[in-house]
Amino acid sequence: MQSASAACFVSSLSTSAKAGIAKKSTAQEDPLQWVEQRTATGGHGHCFPGASMPFGAVQLSPDTFNDGWDWCSGYHYSDTSIMGFSHTHLSGTGCGDLLDFLVMAGTGKAHTRPGTRENPDEGYRSRFDHADEKMEPGYYSVILKDYKIRAEMTTTDRAGIHRYTFPASDQAYLILDLKHGYGGGDGPVTSADLRQTAPDTLAGGHITSAWGPNRHAYFSMKVSKKPERIVFYKDDAEVAAPAAGTDLTGKNLKAVLYFKTRANEVIHVKTGISAVSAENAQKNVAAEVPAWDFDKARRAAKIAWRRQISKIQIETANETHKRTFYSSLYHMSLGPTRFDDVDGRYRGMDNEIHTLKPGEENYTTFSLWDTYRAAHPAYTFIEQERVPQFVNTLIRMAEESPEGMPIWPLYGRETGTMTGYHSAAVIAEACVKNFPGIDWERAYKPMMKRAMVDDWRGLGWYRKLGYIPADKEGESVSKAFEYCYDDWAIAHVSKKLGKNDDAAMLVKRSTGYRNYFDPSVGFMRPKLADGTWTTPFTPIEMGHSKEWRDYTESNPWQTTFAVQHDVAGLIALFGGNEPFVAKLDGLFNAPSDLPPDAPPDIAGLVGQYAHGNEPSHHIAYMYVYAGAPHKTQARVRSLLETMYAPTPDGIQGNEDVGQMSAWYILSSLGFYPVGAASGHYCLGSPLFDRAVMNLGKGRELKIEVHRTHPEHQYIQSFTLNGKRQDRVWFDHSEVAQGGSLVFEMGPEPNLTLGADPASYPPSLDL
């Protein structure tokens, strides 16, 4: 979908409501039945359908291809053949990597290459039908049609468990491909090693350079039946088996394990992974999968997922909404991912091996440019034990990494992807919300080094001039806006530590976005080093020249509203509420034209609002700051109905490790954090009749919505913790220990609710 409008919203809502009517949820029903793992595995969603634990290190899933933008997760719903099953996958990212340690089962003559999607018979690929795929959280199964083999997958935190049911064959086999990974050409592997550590066990690892440079991954793989023989390959030529205690080394290493099987004979595979060593991978699999009991592991994964998905319980008569909600909660629970071993060791951002203190956990796969906006705020509700672990991980990364504050860390490497350094924003939000177990002085040091010292991606210009010259630095406008937000976020930590001068300086500097506003055109606009505006200018441009873009995956329309921390200041630039609301309306009503060089990430267009890309995610809520919350309510309800569906192409743009889903989760509950580090939430338009968020330790946030018709989208009144409010926002501190939100909904706007300036959400506050 490339466009939507308020006009089509009513029709869409009516159709959805009629199609989704069913009996209301009950507290006893299993929420897992509503999870659709196929969601966002097609289109540009970039999600995988396979097995994982909540926030688990292993994602055991089928790979249909390992190159190209729409195969960042290794799988696309449009494909009809499978290469095999690898143990690590990215969920919804816009860049590709991982796909470590592919295993494929077959019969007959074993190929050493996967073959092509166009001609699977050239290699070890197999055709499959979606009708044969079976999925539940923590489990995946498919029939490999060319071999008549059923493949089943489940996982623990650090190990993957395969179950293959073979036909009768004198030439049954399993192939292990260490060359496989994400990336075209010769592939991402720069070196690999492989050895046989027992008659039924292989171990080794590889170093890859795809998205994450010099990334280390290791494995230990054990099979339940002793192979008849194991044949090793280097550069696709058969070689002698490595002698005991030695490794086969190279860039292209594979092994084929041959078996004789009876009809319906089952062979299990269990694989531990580690970023430390193959020996640690063996420790992980030994600790987490001590026996050959696939069904027990599957049950344990299902129990873990039921506990996870039950953290938010909703009641609604609309099954489409219910499937979308629980599928979103599932996706939001796939990352960040665990990145430590059972002995507490992990590979740091300095490529050294470190050991955690007892009780500490380490994580990776932080899509911070995306997830600081809604996913991490959602975690502060339902992952209150994990939040300090996430934050302490980011602090360790900042201390260990040669790159300083984490940007987009992946498996012990810094990808440097996207703008800003929003690890600071995630840390600051936890500080504002008073999470325990975090050393704020320790966190403050690397944050302030980045803010005040590092000459990094235009920061020197930002500090010197108050803006970044477009002729000196690419994506200058977006970078400056991100630095403004991070300055404001860090100021909250300054305040907590009593460093009031630092706080005042950072808050003042965070208003530097105003230097980009050109009132003559009514947009934020790039500036040159001499202080003049770039020319020519159009509000849909990507940049003033072909050398680089001036905006990060956005244009002047979207970037003009990219001020999350000081909406009141932005409104003042436009001359007050009325012209600001008119400008917001103009964004949603503008033609959806984009220039030829626009990136594909600008998706899900409503006018020039791009819901498929994160810089737009807060914009619909900005009406609340201008006394027009009813416009937020109508727009949010439209986006909930038109931008999401529990189908393979049901998400606009990339899922981005939970951010797209987190927007749906919070917005469907009725609120959203415009500036997450403030701890404030603006009200939108709740979808459900009732919801309960489990905050842990017996605390609950209860949400009650009263409406006489499912299409009623406007808030008539709002009650917080039993007290009726004149405002349409609340603070995290008001519900952190549990609380209640009650919404009275109606078919027409209540134009007085939230209209008094005294009721507006705070801006630029500490």
N, C-alpha and C positions, 0 to 999 in steps of 0.2 A: 504494500500500500504506500503510495507516494503522496496522498493528500486526504484530508478529511475536513469536515466543516460542521458548524453547529447545526446546519440544516439537516445533514444526514444523520446527526447524532440521535435525534428523536426516533427516526425510523429504525436505526441500528439497535437502539435500546429496546424498542418494542419487540423486534424480531428475536433478539437475544433473550429477553425476559420470557417470551412465549416458549421458545425452544428449550429453555433451561428449567422450566417449572418441574419440580419433583417434591417428594416429601421432605420436610425440613430435617436438618442434621439432628442427630441425637448425641448426647455425651458419650454413648457406648460405641458408636460406629468407629470402624478402623479408618483413620484418615489416609492410610497408605493406598486405599483403593482409588483415591482421587488423584494420585500422582501419575502424570503422563510423562514418562521418560523420553518419549519421542519429541516432546516440545523443543523447538529451536534446533533440532538436528538437521533441518533443511533451511531453505532461504539463506539468509546471511547470519543465522543465529550462532553457528560455530560450536554447538554443544555435542557431547558424546552420549550414547545411550547405555553404556555398560555399567559395571558394578563398582561401587566404592563405599566406604564408610563415611559418616559425617566428618568432614574436614580431614579425611584419611590421606595417607601418603600414596596409596596405590589406587589407581583408576584402571581397572582391567576391562578393556573394551575393544570391540572390533575396529580394525582399520580398513577402510575401503580405498583410501588413497593417502599419500603422504607428501603432497606438494600442492600449491595453489591456495589462494586466499580462503576459499570456502571449505578447505580441508584443514583448517588450523587445529581442529580437534582430532583429525585423522579419519573422520566419518562424515559422509553427507547422505542424506536420505534419498537423493536421486540415484545413487549407485545401485548396482545389481550384483556385485561380486565383492568378496571379502579377501583381503590379503592375509589376515591372521589376527591375533589378539596380543596387543602389547599392554604394558603394565603402568604406563604413565600417560596422562592426557590433560590438556588444558580445557577449561570449561568456558566457552564463549569468548575467547580472546580474539583480538584483531591481528595478532601475529602468531606464527606457528613455531612449535618446538616439541620436545619430548618424544613420545611413542617408543619408549625404551623396551628392548628385549621381546621381540615379536616371536610368538609361538604359533605354529599352524599344524593342523592334523591332516593327514591324507592317506590314500591307499594307491597302490600301483607304483609306477616309476616316479621317484621323487625328483622334483626340479629344485634347483638352487636359487632361482630367481622368481619373483612373484608373478611375472607376466603383467599384462596391461588390462585396464578396464575394458578396452575394446576387444581384446582377445585373451580371456582368462586362461585358455588352454595352453598358452605359451609357458605358464609357470605354475606355481603352487596355489594360486588363487582358487576360490570356489564360488560358484554362483549361489545366491540365496534369495529367498522371498521374504518380504516384510511380514507376511502372514505366519511365517515360521519363527519369527522373533518373539520371545517371551521376556518380559521385563517386570521387575519389581525393585524397589530400592534395595541395593545390595546384591542383585542377581540379574544375570543376563543369559539368554539361551538362544541358539539358532541352529538350524539344520544346514550343514554344508552339503548342498545338493549334489555336487559333482562327485563326492566321496561317500555319500549316504552316512555321514557322521553327525551325531548330535553333539554340539559343543555347549558347555555350561560354564559359567563364571560366577565366582563370589570372592569376597575379600575379607581380610582383617585390616587393621590400620596399616601394617607394613608388609603384607604378603598377599599375593593373589593365588587363588585355588581354581584350577581348571578340572573339569570332568568331561572326558570324551567317551562316547558310546560308539564303538566301532562295529562295522559288519564283519563277517568272517573273511579273513584275508591273510595270505602269506606275505603280503607286502604292505602292512600297515606301518605308518611312521609318524613321528613328530619332528618338525624342523624348528630349530632355534636360529634366528637371524639377528646377529649383532650389528650388521651393516644398516639394518632398517632404522629409520628415524625420520623426522620431518625435514624436508629440504630436497630440492631438485638436483639435477646433475649427478655428481658422484656421491651425493648425500652429505650429511653433517658430520660423519665420524672422522675424527683426526687420528685416533689410535684405539685399539681394542686388544683385549687379552681374553683367552678362553682356556680352560683346563678341566680335566675330569678328576674330581676329588674322591669318587667312590663309583662302584659299578652302576649305580642308579642316580648319580649326581654330577651336574656340571656347574661351574662357577666362573666368574670373570667380571668383565665390565667394559665400558668404553668412555672415551672423552669426545664430546661433540661440540661443534660451534655452529649453531643455527641462529636462533634469536639470542640465547644466552651463550656468550663466548666461553670456551674452555670449561664446559660443564661436565662434572664427573658423575657417573652413575654405575652402580655395581649390583650384582645379583648372585643368588645361589638357588639352583633349580633341581628339585628332586622328583623322580617319577615313581609311581607305585608298583610298576612292574619292571623287572630288570630287562633292558633291551637285549635283543639277539646280538646286535652289534651297534656301534656308534661310528659314523663316518664323519670326519672333519674336513672342512673346506677352507681354503684361503684363496681369495680372488676367484672364487667359483671353480677352483680346481681341487680335486681330492688330494689330501696330504696325509702323512702319517700322524697317528694320534700322538699328542704331546706325551713325553715320558713323565712318569710319576714325579710330582713336585715341580714340573716345569709348565710354562705357558706357551700356547700358540699365540703369536702376536701379529698384528697387521691392521689394516683399515677395513677389510672385508672378510669377516670370519663368520662361519656358519657350522652347524652340526646337524646331522640327521640321525635320529634314534629309530632303529627298525624293530618291529615286533611282528609276531604271528598272533592273530586274534581270532577268537570264536565269535559267532554271531552275538551281538549285544554285549560284548565284553567291554568293561569299563576300565580306562586307564586314567589315573589322576596325576595332576602336576601341581606342585606347590612351589612358589617362587617368592623368596624374600628379596627386597630391594634395600639399597642403602646408598648414600652419597659418600660414605666413609671408606668402605672396603667390602670386598666379597665375603671376608670373614664376618664382618658385622651383618651383612645380608643373611648369612647363615644363622647367626644368633637371632635375628628377627624372626625368621621363619620357624626356627626351633621353638622359640618362646611362644609364638602366636598360633602355630599350627602343629602341635606336637603329634597328632594322630591323623590317619586318613579318614576323616569324617566330614565330607563335603556338606551333608545336610545339616550337621551341627553348626558349621560355620555360617551357612546360609541363614539358619534360624537366628543365630546371634546377630548377624547383620540386620536382619529384619526387625529384631527387637530394638537394636540401636536406632534404626531409622524411625520406628514407631514412636520411640521416646522423643526423637528430634522433631518430627513433624507434628507431634502433639503439643509442642510448646506454645503453639497458637491454635486455639479451637474456634471455629466459626460456625454460625448457623445461618443458613440461607436456603431458599427454595429454588435457587438458580444453579443447576448443576454445572453449567459452563463457567460461572464465576468460581464455583467450588474447585473444579479441576484446575482452572488457571491459578487460583490462590495456592493450593497445595503443591502444584508443580513448581510454582515460583519459590515457595519455601524450601522445596527440595534443592533447586538450583542454588539458592542462596547459601545452602549448607554444604556445598562442595568445595568451597575455598574461603579463606586461605587453607593450605594443605600442610599436614604434619611433616616436619623435616628434622627428625631426630631418631636415634636408634634406641633399642631397649636398654642399652647400657648407658644412655644419657649423652652419647657423643653425637656430634653433628659437624658438618663442614661449614665453616664460616665464610663470610663475604671476602675474607682475606685468603681464601683457599687453604686455610689451615684447619686442623681438627681441634675442636674444643669440646669440653665436657660441661654439661649443665649441672647446676646444683640440684639436690633432691627437691622434687616438687615442681621444677621448672619444665616448660615445654618450649619447643622451637617450631616455627612455622615458616612457610614460604608461599610464593604465588600471591603476592599482594598487588592487585591491580589498582593502585592507590589513586590515580587520576580519576578513576571511575568511582571506586567504592567508598571514598571519604564522604561522598554526597548523601547516600542513603543506606548502603549495606552496613557500614560500620555503625552508624546510628541505630540501625535495627539490632545489631549485635549487642548494643548497650542495654537493650531490653531483655533479650532471650538468651544471650551468651555471657552472662555476667561473670562466670568463672573464667571464661576464655579471654575476655577483653584484656585483663592484665597480662595474660600470656602473649597475646598479640602485641601489645604495647612494649613489653619487655623485649620481645623478639626484635622489634623495630629499633629499640635503643641499642641492643647488642649489634645489630647490623650497622647502625650509624658509627659505632665505635670501631668495628672491625673492618669496614669497607674502605678501600682507598678512595672511593667515590663520595664518601661522607653520607649525608642523610639519604635514606633509601628513596628511590624514585619508582621503580618497577622491578623489585627483586625476584629472581627466579632461580631456584635450586642452587643457592650460594653464589650466584652471579648477579651483577647489576646490568640490566638491559638498557637503562637510561631512557626508557620509552615514555613519551609524553612530557608535558611541561609542568612547572611547579615542583615542589618537593613535599607532597601531601602526606608523607609520613608525619610531618609536623602537625598537620591538621588532625590526624587520627590520635596522636599523642595528646594534643591540646584538648580534644573533646573528652577523652578519658579524665583529664585533669579537671575540667569544668564539672564533670559529673561525679567527681570525688571517688574514683575507683581506688581501692586499696592496693598495697603491695607493689607500688611503683616509686622508684627513686626519682623525684622530679628535678633535683639538682643535677643528677647524672644525665637526665634527658635534656636539660636546658643547655648544657655545654655544646653538644653538636648542633643543636638547633640554632643557637646564636652564632656559632661559627659560620654556618651556611648563610644566615641572614646578614651578618655584619662583616665577614672576612672574605669568604670564597669569591673569587672572580670567575663566576660560573654561569654560562648561558645568559649573558646579558645583565647579571646582577650588579656588576660594577657600574654599568651605565645607569641602571635603575637607582642605585644609591647616589650617584653623582648628579644626575639630571632630573630625577623624579619620573623618568620615562626611559624606554629603550628605543634608540633610533632605528627606524626601519631599514636604513641603508647600512647598518652595522651588524644587525642580528636578525636571523630568520624568526618568523612567528612572534615578532616583537610585541604586538598588542596583547596577544593571549598570554605570553610569558609574564608581562608586567601585571596583568590582572591576577594571575595565579600568585605572584609574589605579594601583591597587596593582600590577598586572602591569607596567605601563610604568615605574613607579618602580624595581621590581626589575631590569628590563631595563637601564635607564640606569645603575644601580649597577655593572654590569659594565664599562661604558665608564669610569666614575669610577675603578674599580680599575685598569684598564689605564693610565690617565693618572696614577696615583699620588695621586689625590684621595681618600684613604681616609676622611676625615671626611664628605665627600659620600656616599661609598658606604655608610657605616654609617647615616647619616641616612635615606637612601633605602630601604635594606633594612628598617629599623625601621618606616618609614611604610608599606611594602608589606604589612605585617601588619594594616593597618587593616580588612581584610575581617572580622576577628574581631568588630568592633563590631556587626556585623549578625546575629550568631548568637544566636538565642533558644532556650536549652535547654529551655524549657517546651513548645515546639512541635517542636523538632528541625529547624528550618529557618532559612535566612537570611531576614530580615524587614525591611521598611522602618522607618525611624525618623523621627520628627518633629523639628522644631527644638528642642523642649523636652526631647528625649531619650527620650520615650515611644514605644512601639511603635504602629504604625498598627493600627486595628481597623475592621471585623472582619478576620479572617485565614483564608484557605484556601490550601492548597499549589498550587492550579491557577490562582490569580487572576492577572490582568494588572496590577492596581493597586488602591490603596485607595480611589480615587475615579474618576469619569468624566472628570476634567479631563485626566489624562495617565496613561500607564502608569508603573509603578515598575521594570519590567524591560524590557530590549531584546530583543524577539522571543523571549521566554522567560518562565518563571514560577518560583515558589520552588523547585519540584523541581529544575529544571535549574540555576538560579543557585546553589543550595546547593553544587553540585559545581564551580562555575566558579572554582576556585582551582588554577591550573596550576603555580604557582611554589613553593607551600608546602603540598604535600599532607600532609606529616607534621603541620604545624600544624593543618590541617583535621581530620585523624584525631584529634588530641588533644582538639579541641572536642567530639567525640562520645564521648570516654572510652576510646579505644583501638581496636585492630584489629577486635575482634569486633563491637562495635556499629556501627562504620563499615561493615564488610562487610555487615551486616544492612541498613543504610540504603541502600547501593548496590543490594543485591538488591531492596529495596523500590521503588527507582526503576524498575527494569526490570519489576517484577511489578505495579505499580500499574495501576488502570484507566486507559485512554487518553482519559479525558474531558477536554474543554477547554471553557472558557466561550464564549459567543457572540462576544465581542469579541476572541478570540484571532486573531493574524495568521496568514495562510495559510503563512507561512514555517515555522511549527512543524509539520513534516511528517516522515514516516518514523518514526512512533511505535512504540516498543517499551515498553509501559507509559507512563511519562512521559519516557523518553529519546527525543530527537527527532533522528534521524540526518540528516534533511533540513535541519538548521540547525546552523551551526558551533559555537555554545556547547556542544553535546554531544560534539563530536568526540573529545575526550581522555578522556571519562569511563570508557569501557570499560577503559581502561588503568590506572585508579586502583587496581584490586585489587592490582596489583604492589607498590604502596607499603604494603599492609596484609598482606603475607605470603600472599596468595591468588592467585598468578599464573595458576593453572589456570582460575580464573573469567574472567580476562581472555582466555585462550586460547579458551575455549568461546564467549564472547560475541563476540569479534572474528570468529571463523570464521562464526558465525551472521550477523553484519552483512555480511560479505563476500559471503555466498551470497544474502541476501535483499534487500539494498538496492541492488544494481547488476545491470544486464543490458545487453547491447549492442543495445538497441532504442530506438525513439523516446521511449518513456516509461520508460526504464531507469534514471533517477536520481531519487532522492527529493529533492524541493525543487530549488532553483536550483543550477546548476553553479558559479556564483560564480567565474568567471575562473580555474578550475583547482583550487580548494580541495576540492570534492567528489571530483574525480578524484585529487588528491594523496593524500587519505586512503586511497583504494583502492590506489594504487601502493605507498605505504610499508607499509601494513598487509599487503598480499598478499606483500610481500617478507619480512615477519616482524617489523617494528619500527615505532615511532611516537614522535615527540617530544611528551611531555606539556607540558613547558615549554620551548619551542624555544630560547629564549635561553640555556639552561643548556648546550646541546650534548649532552644526555643523550637516549638512546633506550630506551624500554621494549620488551621482546619481547612479541609477540602470538602469532599462529598462521600461519606461512608457508603459502602455497598451492602453490607450485611445486616441482618437483624440483631445479631449478638456476636460478640467475640470475647475471648479471654486470652490474655497474654500471660504466660507463666514466667514470672521474673526470678524464680528460684527462691529457695528457703521459705516456701509457703506463701510468698507474696504474689498477688495477681493484679493486673490491670484489666478491669472489666469495661466493656463497651456495649452500650445498649442503644439501639436505633429504633425509633418509633415512626412508622409511616403507614398510611392506609393504602398505598399503591407502590409497587416496586419502582415505578418511573419517577417518583418524587425525589428530586435531587437537591433541593434547597434547604438549608438549615434555618428553621424557624426560631429555635432556641437551643442553648448549649449549657449543660450543667456539668461542673467539674467538682468531683468529690462532694456531691450533695448540694453545692451552691450554684445558683444560676448566675451566668456570666454575661457581661455586656461585650466582652471581647471574643475574638475567634482565634485565639492562640493560647498555648499554655507552656509551662516550663517543665523540663525533665524533673527538677527537684520536687515538683508537686505530685508526681506519680511514681517516683523511684522506689518508694517503699510499698507500692500498691496504691490503687485508687480506682476511680470510676469516671467514665465519660458517658453522658447521656445526650443523645441528639433527638430533637423533634424535627421531623422533615415535612416538607410540603411541596406543592406543585409550583408555587410562585416565590420569588425572592422576598426575604424580609430585609428591606432596604435600610432599616435602622440598626440592625445588628452589625456591630463592627464599624459603623460609620463615624462614630465620634473619634476625633484624633487622639483623645486620651486612651482609647482602647486599642490603638495600633500596636503591633509588635515592636519591641525595641530595635534600634539599629546602632551599629558601631559601639555596642555596650561591652563592658567587662564585668 
